[in-house]
Amino acid sequence: MSGFRAQLSYLSILILGLLFLLPAAPAAAAPGCVGAGCRGKMAAAQGCRDGAFAINGFTLVDPDVTQATRGDLWYSPACKAMWGELNAPELIGFLYAQLWTQSEYGGVNDLADFFQMGNAGNYTTPMVDWQQSVKFCGSHKGTDPDMDFPSGGFNACTLWR
């Protein structure tokens, strides 16, 4: 019986030794930017989409299309940055995507990104630092919908974050 235990011990040591020789799982790549260093950069190119999530969104009302346009404000914990995405499965005319920022202590609204969509598809804004107030808008008029009269959802923004 002692010979069997000795063989079992050698086998156990051999298996443990082999486990240490196996390559470790690769670590997640560090993002290419963090916080204010992400301003103006694209989330996908900087590795900021991994673990990111939409924190607020809106749907644009348009009686001329069957699939509504959706806008989302995204946050990346790894990059400490935010960006907007506007998805227009159908489009008649133009849509405008706008990413607005404001100092965390208040102040003047700053238009961080403005884009005119002329075709159906998805538009992603460059990123901004999450430590400031941020909102993302979609509009048929090209202006900040919050500064306009109510439009019944034809123009919309996320809440300020």
Secondary structure, DSSP 8 states (H G I E B T S, - for coil): -HHHHHHHHHHHHHHHHHHHHS---------S--GGGGTT--HHHHT--TT-EEEEEEEE--TT-SS-EEEEEEEETTTTEEEEEEEESS-SS-EEEEEEEE-TT----EEEEEEEE-SSEEEE---EETTSEEEEEEESSSS-GGGS---TTSSEE----
